[in-house]
Protein backbone atom coordinates (compact mmCIF):
# COMPACT_ATOMS: atom_id res chain seq x y z
CA UNK A 1 0.00 0.00 0.00
CA UNK A 2 1.08 3.57 -0.60
CA UNK A 3 0.35 5.20 2.78
CA UNK A 4 0.86 4.50 6.48
CA UNK A 5 0.58 6.53 9.68
CA UNK A 6 3.64 7.12 11.86
CA UNK A 7 2.74 7.44 15.55
CA UNK A 8 6.01 9.19 16.43
CA UNK A 9 5.12 12.29 14.39
CA UNK A 10 1.37 11.80 13.79
CA UNK A 11 1.87 12.08 10.03
CA UNK A 12 0.46 9.93 7.26
CA UNK A 13 3.40 9.15 5.00
CA UNK A 14 3.52 8.20 1.35
CA UNK A 15 5.96 5.38 0.58
CA UNK A 16 8.32 7.27 -1.76
CA UNK A 17 8.99 10.31 0.51
CA UNK A 18 9.29 7.93 3.46
CA UNK A 19 11.93 5.92 1.60
CA UNK A 20 13.94 9.11 1.02
CA UNK A 21 14.28 9.97 4.70
CA UNK A 22 17.77 10.14 6.20
CA UNK A 23 18.66 6.54 7.23
CA UNK A 24 18.61 7.05 11.01
CA UNK A 25 15.22 8.83 10.85
CA UNK A 26 13.81 6.13 8.61
CA UNK A 27 15.03 3.35 10.92
CA UNK A 28 13.36 5.08 13.87
CA UNK A 29 10.05 5.90 12.20
CA UNK A 30 9.55 2.46 10.65
CA UNK A 31 9.13 1.08 14.17
CA UNK A 32 6.04 3.28 14.73
CA UNK A 33 3.84 2.52 11.71
CA UNK A 34 0.12 1.76 11.62
CA UNK A 35 -2.45 1.32 8.89
CA UNK A 36 -3.82 4.83 8.28
CA UNK A 37 -7.37 3.49 8.17
CA UNK A 38 -7.75 0.68 10.74
CA UNK A 39 -4.77 1.40 13.03
CA UNK A 40 -3.30 -2.11 12.94
CA UNK A 41 0.43 -2.98 12.85
CA UNK A 42 2.16 -1.87 9.64
CA UNK A 43 5.71 -2.09 8.31
CA UNK A 44 7.83 -0.58 5.56
CA UNK A 45 9.72 -2.40 2.82
CA UNK A 46 12.56 -0.62 1.07
CA UNK A 47 12.99 -0.97 -2.67
CA UNK A 48 14.27 -4.48 -3.27
CA UNK A 49 17.34 -5.35 -5.27
CA UNK A 50 14.97 -7.08 -7.67
CA UNK A 51 13.33 -3.76 -8.48
CA UNK A 52 10.16 -3.99 -6.38
CA UNK A 53 9.36 -0.41 -5.29
CA UNK A 54 9.28 0.81 -1.70
CA UNK A 55 5.90 0.23 -0.05
CA UNK A 56 3.99 -0.27 3.19
CA UNK A 57 2.17 -3.42 4.32
CA UNK A 58 -0.13 -4.02 7.29
CA UNK A 59 -2.04 -6.62 9.26
CA UNK A 60 -5.40 -4.99 8.62
CA UNK A 61 -8.54 -5.22 10.68
CA UNK A 62 -11.08 -7.60 9.13
CA UNK A 63 -13.30 -4.66 8.10
CA UNK A 64 -10.50 -2.48 6.73
CA UNK A 65 -11.01 -1.36 3.13
CA UNK A 66 -7.27 -1.64 2.54
CA UNK A 67 -7.10 -5.27 3.57
CA UNK A 68 -5.20 -7.67 1.33
CA UNK A 69 -4.79 -11.39 1.77
CA UNK A 70 -1.55 -12.69 3.26
CA UNK A 71 -0.25 -16.21 2.73
CA UNK A 72 2.92 -17.93 3.86
CA UNK A 73 5.63 -17.80 1.26
CA UNK A 74 7.36 -21.03 2.18
CA UNK A 75 4.75 -23.65 3.04
CA UNK A 76 1.12 -23.72 1.97
CA UNK A 77 0.47 -26.41 4.57
CA UNK A 78 0.53 -23.69 7.21
CA UNK A 79 -2.93 -22.79 5.93
CA UNK A 80 -4.34 -25.80 7.75
CA UNK A 81 -7.98 -25.86 8.71
CA UNK A 82 -8.91 -24.95 12.24
CA UNK A 83 -10.16 -28.49 12.74
CA UNK A 84 -6.76 -29.92 11.92
CA UNK A 85 -5.03 -27.45 14.21
CA UNK A 86 -7.23 -27.84 17.27
CA UNK A 87 -5.66 -29.26 20.42
CA UNK A 88 -7.96 -31.74 22.09
CA UNK A 89 -8.77 -31.19 25.73
CA UNK A 90 -6.39 -33.09 27.99
CA UNK A 91 -3.73 -33.59 25.33
CA UNK A 92 -0.13 -32.57 25.93
CA UNK A 93 1.72 -30.75 23.14
CA UNK A 94 5.25 -32.05 22.61
CA UNK A 95 7.89 -29.98 20.77
CA UNK A 96 11.26 -31.60 19.97
CA UNK A 97 13.64 -28.66 19.61
CA UNK A 98 16.56 -30.85 18.55
CA UNK A 99 14.54 -31.82 15.46
CA UNK A 100 13.87 -28.24 14.33
CA UNK A 101 15.28 -27.39 10.90
CA UNK A 102 14.12 -23.86 10.22
CA UNK A 103 12.31 -23.43 6.93
CA UNK A 104 12.65 -27.13 6.13
CA UNK A 105 10.62 -28.34 9.12
CA UNK A 106 7.84 -30.75 8.21
CA UNK A 107 4.43 -30.20 9.80
CA UNK A 108 3.62 -33.66 11.05
CA UNK A 109 0.09 -35.02 11.09
CA UNK A 110 -1.44 -35.71 14.47
CA UNK A 111 -2.34 -39.37 14.78
CA UNK A 112 -5.28 -40.74 16.74
CA UNK A 113 -4.44 -42.47 20.04
CA UNK A 114 -3.77 -46.20 19.61
CA UNK A 115 -5.82 -48.91 21.17
CA UNK A 116 -4.81 -50.08 24.62
CA UNK A 117 -1.77 -52.31 24.55
CA UNK A 118 -0.49 -51.11 21.16
CA UNK A 119 2.46 -48.81 20.52
CA UNK A 120 2.56 -46.06 17.93
CA UNK A 121 5.59 -44.70 16.07
CA UNK A 122 7.57 -43.02 18.80
CA UNK A 123 4.65 -41.22 20.46
CA UNK A 124 3.86 -41.99 24.09
CA UNK A 125 0.30 -42.68 25.21
CA UNK A 126 -0.78 -43.37 28.78
CA UNK A 127 -4.09 -45.21 29.00
CA UNK A 128 -5.75 -45.69 32.37
CA UNK A 129 -9.15 -47.35 32.17
CA UNK A 130 -11.54 -44.93 30.49
CA UNK A 131 -9.24 -41.94 30.92
CA UNK A 132 -6.72 -41.67 28.11
CA UNK A 133 -4.04 -38.99 28.00
CA UNK A 134 -2.22 -38.51 24.71
CA UNK A 135 0.58 -36.36 23.39
CA UNK A 136 0.60 -34.48 20.12
CA UNK A 137 3.89 -33.61 18.44
CA UNK A 138 4.06 -30.05 17.15
CA UNK A 139 6.85 -28.03 15.56
CA UNK A 140 7.72 -24.40 16.24
CA UNK A 141 6.16 -23.65 12.86
CA UNK A 142 2.85 -25.07 14.01
CA UNK A 143 3.01 -23.40 17.44
CA UNK A 144 3.60 -20.00 15.82
CA UNK A 145 0.75 -20.59 13.38
CA UNK A 146 -1.61 -21.28 16.30
CA UNK A 147 -0.40 -18.21 18.23
CA UNK A 148 -0.97 -15.91 15.27
CA UNK A 149 -4.35 -17.35 14.33
CA UNK A 150 -5.96 -18.15 17.69
CA UNK A 151 -6.30 -15.73 20.65
CA UNK A 152 -7.82 -18.62 22.61
CA UNK A 153 -4.65 -20.67 22.16
CA UNK A 154 -2.47 -17.83 23.49
CA UNK A 155 -4.34 -17.80 26.80
CA UNK A 156 -5.06 -21.52 26.97
CA UNK A 157 -4.24 -23.93 29.77
CA UNK A 158 -3.12 -26.60 27.29
CA UNK A 159 -0.01 -28.36 28.56
CA UNK A 160 3.09 -28.01 26.43
CA UNK A 161 6.58 -29.51 26.80
CA UNK A 162 9.64 -28.29 24.92
CA UNK A 163 12.40 -30.93 24.85
CA UNK A 164 16.03 -29.95 24.28
CA UNK A 165 16.74 -33.52 23.23
CA UNK A 166 15.12 -36.93 23.61
CA UNK A 167 15.25 -36.76 27.43
CA UNK A 168 15.95 -33.24 28.72
CA UNK A 169 13.10 -30.77 29.14
CA UNK A 170 13.82 -27.11 28.42
CA UNK A 171 10.41 -25.69 29.40
CA UNK A 172 7.09 -27.20 30.39
CA UNK A 173 3.79 -25.89 31.64
CA UNK A 174 0.61 -24.33 30.37
CA UNK A 175 0.80 -22.33 27.14
CA UNK A 176 -0.31 -19.15 28.92
CA UNK A 177 2.50 -19.53 31.49
CA UNK A 178 5.54 -20.24 29.30
CA UNK A 179 4.68 -18.49 26.01
CA UNK A 180 4.37 -14.69 25.97
CA UNK A 181 3.50 -12.17 23.26
CA UNK A 182 5.75 -9.13 22.89
CA UNK A 183 2.97 -6.74 23.93
CA UNK A 184 2.47 -8.65 27.20
CA UNK A 185 6.08 -8.48 28.42
CA UNK A 186 6.40 -6.65 31.75
CA UNK A 187 9.53 -6.02 33.78
CA UNK A 188 8.47 -7.44 37.16
CA UNK A 189 7.35 -10.70 35.55
CA UNK A 190 9.72 -11.31 32.65
CA UNK A 191 13.05 -9.59 33.39
CA UNK A 192 15.82 -12.23 33.35
CA UNK A 193 13.25 -14.93 32.58
CA UNK A 194 13.66 -17.59 29.90
CA UNK A 195 10.43 -18.27 28.01
CA UNK A 196 9.15 -18.52 24.47
CA UNK A 197 8.37 -15.02 23.23
CA UNK A 198 6.63 -14.13 19.98
CA UNK A 199 5.51 -11.16 17.92
CA UNK A 200 5.85 -9.30 14.60
CA UNK A 201 9.06 -7.93 13.11
CA UNK A 202 9.05 -4.31 11.90
CA UNK A 203 12.69 -4.22 10.81
CA UNK A 204 15.89 -6.26 10.91
CA UNK A 205 19.51 -5.09 11.06
CA UNK A 206 22.98 -6.49 11.57
CA UNK A 207 25.19 -4.70 14.10
CA UNK A 208 28.94 -4.17 13.55
CA UNK A 209 29.72 -7.07 15.88
CA UNK A 210 27.77 -9.48 13.65
CA UNK A 211 24.58 -9.89 15.66
CA UNK A 212 21.23 -9.89 13.84
CA UNK A 213 18.57 -7.73 15.48
CA UNK A 214 14.87 -8.34 14.85
CA UNK A 215 12.96 -5.25 15.99
CA UNK A 216 9.26 -4.88 16.75
CA UNK A 217 7.20 -1.70 16.75
CA UNK A 218 6.14 0.62 19.54
CA UNK A 219 2.80 -1.06 20.15
CA UNK A 220 4.75 -4.27 20.86
CA UNK A 221 6.92 -2.73 23.60
CA UNK A 222 9.68 -2.11 21.00
CA UNK A 223 10.98 -5.60 21.78
CA UNK A 224 14.15 -6.67 19.98
CA UNK A 225 15.40 -10.22 19.43
CA UNK A 226 19.19 -10.41 19.40
CA UNK A 227 20.64 -13.36 17.50
CA UNK A 228 24.25 -14.01 18.49
CA UNK A 229 26.91 -13.57 15.86
CA UNK A 230 28.07 -17.20 15.97
CA UNK A 231 24.67 -18.42 14.70
CA UNK A 232 23.63 -15.39 12.60
CA UNK A 233 24.76 -16.89 9.29
CA UNK A 234 23.14 -20.24 10.09
CA UNK A 235 19.89 -18.51 11.06
CA UNK A 236 19.69 -16.59 7.77
CA UNK A 237 20.47 -19.75 5.82
CA UNK A 238 17.87 -21.85 7.64
CA UNK A 239 15.12 -19.45 6.66
CA UNK A 240 16.38 -18.67 3.15
CA UNK A 241 16.86 -14.98 3.92
CA UNK A 242 18.82 -13.29 1.14
CA UNK A 243 18.52 -9.78 2.56
CA UNK A 244 17.41 -8.61 5.99
CA UNK A 245 14.57 -6.59 4.46
CA UNK A 246 12.89 -9.93 3.74
CA UNK A 247 12.19 -10.30 7.48
CA UNK A 248 10.07 -7.13 7.75
CA UNK A 249 6.48 -8.13 8.44
CA UNK A 250 7.30 -11.69 9.52
CA UNK A 251 6.41 -13.16 12.90
CA UNK A 252 9.05 -14.66 15.16
CA UNK A 253 8.80 -17.28 17.93
CA UNK A 254 11.95 -17.52 20.02
CA UNK A 255 13.12 -19.08 23.26
CA UNK A 256 15.54 -16.91 25.14
CA UNK A 257 16.25 -14.88 28.24
CA UNK A 258 14.57 -11.48 28.45
CA UNK A 259 16.58 -8.50 29.66
CA UNK A 260 15.58 -4.84 29.93
CA UNK A 261 18.08 -2.28 28.64
CA UNK A 262 19.10 0.89 30.48
CA UNK A 263 19.67 -0.68 33.88
CA UNK A 264 16.28 -2.30 33.69
CA UNK A 265 14.38 0.82 32.68
CA UNK A 266 14.57 0.45 28.89
CA UNK A 267 13.03 -1.86 26.34
CA UNK A 268 12.98 -5.69 26.46
CA UNK A 269 15.61 -7.63 24.52
CA UNK A 270 15.34 -11.39 23.96
CA UNK A 271 18.71 -13.08 23.59
CA UNK A 272 18.82 -16.07 21.25
CA UNK A 273 21.90 -18.29 21.29
CA UNK A 274 20.84 -21.31 19.22
CA UNK A 275 19.11 -21.68 15.86
CA UNK A 276 17.05 -24.58 17.23
CA UNK A 277 15.13 -22.19 19.48
CA UNK A 278 13.81 -19.74 16.89
CA UNK A 279 11.34 -19.79 14.04
CA UNK A 280 10.32 -17.02 11.65
CA UNK A 281 7.41 -17.17 9.27
CA UNK A 282 7.74 -15.05 6.15
CA UNK A 283 4.80 -13.59 4.30
CA UNK A 284 4.05 -12.28 0.86
CA UNK A 285 0.96 -10.41 -0.25
CA UNK A 286 -1.44 -11.27 -3.01
CA UNK A 287 -2.58 -8.23 -4.99
CA UNK A 288 -0.04 -6.02 -3.20
CA UNK A 289 -0.93 -2.32 -3.45
CA UNK A 290 2.12 -0.24 -4.33
N, C-alpha and C positions, 0 to 999 in steps of 0.2 A: 504494500500500500504506500501511498505517497506522503501521508501526513501522520504525525504522532505528537502527543502532548508531553512536554518535559516538565516534571513537577518541581525541578530545582529553580526554574525561571518563570513557570506559568505560561510558557509560550507554546503555541502549536507550530511545529517545525515541518517544513517541506524537506524531502529526502536530500535533494541536491545541495541546498544551502547548508544543511546539517553536515553533509559529508565534507564540506569545505572549511569547517571549523578548524582552528588550530588544534593539533593532536591531543594536547593535555585537556583542553576544554571538551573535545569530543568524547574522550575516554570517560570523563566525569559525567557528562550529561547522558550518555547512553545507558547509565545505570539508573536513570530516573524517568523512564519512558512508559507511557500508558497509551492505550487506544484513545484517540480524541473523542470518540463517540460513547463507548461503553465503559471506559476507565479500567479495563483489564490490562494485565502485564503485556508489555510490548518490548521489542528489541530492534536494533539497527544492524543491517548488514552492509558492509562496505562493498564497493564495486569489486567483483571477483576477478581473478586473473584470467578467467574464461570469458570475460566481457559482460557478465550480468551486471546491470546497473545497481547503484546504491538504492536501498529501499528499507522500509519498515515492515515488520510482521507483528502479529499479536495473537494472544489466546483470547479470542473475543467471547463476550457473553452470548448465550444462545439466541438472544433476540437482536443482536447487533446487526445492522444493515451492512457492515463491512466484513462480516464473517466469511472466511473461506475454509475449506476443508483441509485438515492436516492428516497426513498418513506417515507412517514410519518409512524411512528411506531404505532400511536394510533388511527388514523381515516382515512380510505381509502377515505372517502367522501371529504377530502381536495383535492383530485386529480380531482376536478370538471373541466368540460370543460370551455374553455375561454368564450364560449357563455353564459354559466350559470353564470359566474362571472362578466360579463360586467356590468357597471353602466350606465344606460341610461342617455343621456344628459338631464339636468334639474332636475334630481332626487336628493333628499337629502338622504344621508346615516345616519341612526339613529343607535346608539350603546347604549344599556341599560347596564351600568356598574354594576348596582345592581343585574342583572340577570346572571352575569358571574360566571361560576363554574369550572374554570380551565380545566382539561382534560376531564371533563364530559359535556362540553358545546355542545349543539346541533347546527348544522348548519342549520338554518331555510331556507326553500324555499322562494324565492321572488314571491309574488303573483301579478298578473296583476291588474292595477287600476280598481276599481268598476265602474259601470255605475253611472251617475249623480243621486244623491238622495238616493243612497244605501250605507250603512255602510259596514265595512269589518274588522272583527276580531281584533280590537284594533289598527289597523293602521289608520293614519290620512291622508285623501286626500282632497286637496283643488281644486275644479273645477270651473274655471271661463270661461264660454263660450267655445271657442275652445282651450283655453290654460289650460292644466291640469298639476298640479305639484303634484308629488307623493313622498312618502318616502319609502325607503327600509331599513329593519331592518337587520343589520349585527351583527356579534359577533367579539370579538377581534381575534378569530381564523381566521375568514374570512378576516379581515383587514390585518393581518399579511401575509396570503397566497397571497393576491393581491400585497402587497408591495414587497414580495420576487420574485414573478413571473412577475410583470409588471412595467418596468421603467416608462411607460406613466402614470400609476396610481400615482406613487410617486410625480410626478410633475404636477398633474392634478389640475384643478380648481373646481373639484367636491365638493359640499358642504357636510360637515359632522358635526354631532352633537353628542357629548358624554354626556349622562345624568347620573348624580350621582344617581338619583332616578326618580320616575315618573314625577317630576316637575322641579327639579333643574338641570341646565346645568353646567357641569364642563368645557368643552371647545367646541367651535364651530367656524367654518370658513371653508376655503378651505383646502383640503388635504395638498397642498404644503406649507401652512402657519402654520399648527398646528401639523404636523407630520414630524419628521426629522430623517434621517439616521445618524448613528454614524459618518460616514466619513464626514458629512456636518456640524457638530457642530463647531461653532466658538465662541470665547469668547465675542466679542462685540455684538453678536446677541443673544446668548443663556445663558450666565452666569446669574444665579438666575431666569431663566425662566422655568415655568412649561409648558410642552408640552408632546406629545407622541413621544418617541424616540425608534428606533429599529436598530437591527444589529445582527451579529453572535457572539456566545460565544466561545472563545478559551479555557477557563478554568474556573473552579468554586472552591471556597474555603470557609470555614467557619472560621471567625476570633475568637479569644479567648472570645470576648464579645458576641458571638452568632449570629452575622450578617452573612448572606450569600452574597458572592461577586461573581458576574458574570463578567468575564473579557474578553474584546475583544482584538484583536491583534493590532500591530503597524499601519497597514494600515487603521485601523478604529479609529484612534486617541487615541488608548489605553483606550477607554472608559470603565468604570466599572459601574455596576448597584449594588447598595447596598440595600439589603433587610433587614429591621429592625428585630432585634432579636425577637420581640414579634409576628411576623407573619412568621418567618423562617420555623418553623415546619409545619404550615398550608400550606405554599407555596409548600414545598417538597411533602406533602401529596396530594395536589390538582393535581399535575402533575406526581404522581406515581414515584417519584425519590427515588430509594433505596440507591444510592451512588452518590456523587456529580460529579464523572467522567461521569455519564450518560448525563450530560448537555453539555459536550464538543461537539461542532459542531452544536448545536441547534441555532435557532434564537429566539430573545426575542423582544417583543413589550411591552413597559412600560410607564406609565404616572408618571411623577415625576419632581421634581425641579432639574435643572442642576447646579452644582457648580464646579468651577475649584480649584484644590488643590494648595498648595504652594503659598498662598496669591494671587491666581488668575493666577499664571504663570504655573501651572502644568496641569495635565490631567483632562478631564471632569469626574465627578461622578454624576450619576443619583440616587436620593434617593427615594426609594419606601416604602411607609408606609402602604399600604393596598393590600391584595391579589386580590381584585377586579380590580386592575389597571394594572395587569401584565399577560402576556401570553407567554409561551414558547412552541415551537414546536420541538419535538424530532424526530431525523432521525435514520434510520438504512440503511445499504447498502446491496444491492443484489450483490452477487458475489464479496464480499469484498476480496481485495488482501492483504494478510498478509505474 
